[in-house]
Every structure is written in structure tokens, then in C-alpha cells.
Amino acid sequence: MVFLLIPFSQSFAQEYSDTAPTLSVSLTSETPYVYQDSDGYTVVVGTVKNNNSLSSVTNVMIQVDFFDEFDPSPLEVVQGRTTLEVLPPNGESPFSIKSQTPNPAITDASISLLGFDSSSAKEKGLTVYSSEISLGKTLSFEGVLKNGGAPGSNTNVYMALYDGFEPPRILEVITLELDDVESDSDVSFNVNREIDARAVGFLLFAESDVFSSNFIDVEIPEPQSVSKLVSISSVYVRDSEGKRLSEIPVNTIVNVQSKLWIQFAADQSTNETPYTYYIQIKESATGKIEYIGKDDGRFIGVGNQYPAIDWMPENSGLYFLETFVWDRNNIPIAERGPFVLLNIQ
């Protein structure tokens, strides 16, 4: 059994999962995405991997326990399956499981993998591709599914939206039900809906009762009206006395600071730009996320600004430091900052 506890406050607390390579099926998400939808339901989104290089698997069962912040007993226990019915050898599938009720008391969730069955593989008889995409207040997307084999029933096209973190987090899975599809036919489909502002792209794929498709990575274009207000030119790590560090001691608080150039204010009437400054620290060898921190602030005017976040490393090794600046609607207002290699001793 794989167990993952997810506190999903907006502070981005560090999260852990058991993804040992000895497991035939495992959770791949270091930080599964948990949010409350517009109707108040709590939704847990992540990815599962079939680590078997020879056999497909099916009936991958996932259990989510939803908790409040006081009672160790779950408020709800919900079971669900992966988006794909059949995971091919070394294949992955997202999952999306939501609470049974729109309960605002839910503050935490845990995930466990309950089991799976071996399965025969599905042939790649389906092909999906995009024909048109644009982003304004809504995502407008048009695509085509091609069935190159026998007729299929229960045919679905899926869009798994992901964010700009590294590795990306799956934010939402959109399902388009096409039902019966004739052999050697092309079926058009479209989406026009609001999406999470953090989404930078999506994985497009399809499955029917007999066939599946490859995953197609589609980049979401920036809205024409959105311009980058901020540039991240430099990133520094300093000790408590303000000295720049080439080696960082373990269990010592350091200050991560970026030099930002504010090109123009978001609100011309007040000359202000509200922002959230993020840092993400990952192991250089594995890409595992060690820490995510944020700082909310407000730029006044234009010119250079220096947001900073304190961090205390707990483990030695080599790490990559990434920096981001988003507005209060979680839309990037700066390109990702330069990579910094950290040597923790």
C-alpha cells in the first residue's frame, strides 16, 4: 500500500510519497494537486505509473481519505480509478478524485493505492491532434480524433492540464465523451471553458473500449493581453550577515533573494503591482522537490525590487534553485528566473 498525506493549504507545505521502483504500480506525483472546485468539492489530482516493462495493468484502485484539521478520523473516504482504463508497460495515467460533498471543513487528504489487475494491452488504434487553440477569458480548443481501426464504443478524449513547475503538476483532467466512433473515421471535438490560470499546457490522449492513443503535449499560448511585467535578472543566497554563500551549511537559515526589474505597474492608477514570489528547490540528481516557499508582496512603481525568502536546508547534497513571480490570480508576470546550483554541506 502506498500512503500519501497532503496538507493543501496555500503555503505549499512539503509533501512525500512512496514511489519505490520495486512497486509494480506507484504514485509518481511528489506534490499532487489538491483544490476546491467552484461547487465547493475538494479534488485530488495526480499521476500513477505502471513500472512493469512487460505487462499492462487495469483496475488501478485509488483511495482518498479527506480530513479536517482536528479529527484523526476521516470525514469521507472515496475510492476511484485512473483516467485510463489500461496502463501500458511503463505507462502513466492521471487520476482525479473528488469528495462526496462540498464540505468546507476538509483541509487535508491522504492517498493510498489499493490494488490493480494484469491486463492485455490496447493497440494504439486512435490518434488525437489539435487543430486550433487560443486563450482569452476561456480556453478555446479544437481537435480531431482519428480512429484507424475497428469501431469503438465508450470513446473518451482527455485533456490533463499541467502547471509550469518542474516536474509539472497535473491540475485538472477534462473528459470529452465521444461514445461510439466508426472505423476509419475522423471526429472533431472542441472545448470552450475557464481553466486554472496556472496551466501552461496539457496532455491530450484518448481511449475506447478496444483502442488507445499516444499522449500529445499541447502548449497553451499566452493571452494576447498578457505581457510580462517583471524580469528576474539575478538570484542570490546569503547568510544572516548578508554574505553571499558558495557552500550552504545544513540546518542553517539562509536568505534567498532575487533582483527583479519592474518594467511597468499592473495598476496604472495606483502605480502598484501585487505579486507572489516563489522559490522551488529540487535535488539535482532525482528532480525530487525539497522545498517550495512563497512570499506575498506589492511592488510600488517601477525599477529594481528585491523580494526574499528564508530557508533552512535539512539535507546535504546538490540542489537546483528556481524562482517565479506570479500575480494574485496565479498568472506568471515574469519568465522563470535563472537556475542556481546549491551545494549543501
C-alpha angles and dihedrals in degrees: 000000000000116000127193127179115204122192100191104194116137090255090085096229116201114269134196138206136183105240099158112170090230091071115093090215123024144167109258099188115099089189112022112200117250123184145148114249126221091273093053098255117139112235127197116199127184147128134264125202130206103219094188110107094198111037137051121227134210140181092045102182121205126188124202121193114199119207141182121225096260112040121065089206114086120252090213138007116205128181126200144154137243118276091247115063092210124034111203122221109298087000130140136212132187122230133203121194125173135193120266093238136030092251115169090194092073109106105152139036137191127203128207132176109229103186149293142213132234114252144185113257125258116231119239093249094141129074126190129189139163124248102180137003135175137160127216124129085329136028110253111196133167124188145163132230117204120199107202097177142039122337113283135204131200089033115176133178116209134201114195107193117208136187134232099262119113111267092025122238120226105239103181141352116220116199123205112191113212096165112189117025123186122230118269091010137132119222122192121213135177143194129204112172145114115273137190107287090226093064113112098171145343141227111239118204142144142208136187132181091278108018142043136190138227119262115262118201111219121189117219110226120229116255111264089237095055117092128175107257096184138047123203104214104166141013123203136185115206137176126235091279094053096255117144113242129218092179121033121211118230116251092017122121112239132181120236110202133176130201108226130189113211106207098185137346121263091221108045093187094059098024088230134130116193110208146170116221115207132192123193122191121194136178107259094220101046105018089232112157111246099178143356119192135171141195125198118213147143126244114217114207126330134299129065124346130179115209115182142189129198118229134178113205113218101187134048124235141077118312138178119229119207128183132202137180119206133172123241090272089060093251116139112247093179136041113252111281125248117288115255123198113219123202108203115194 
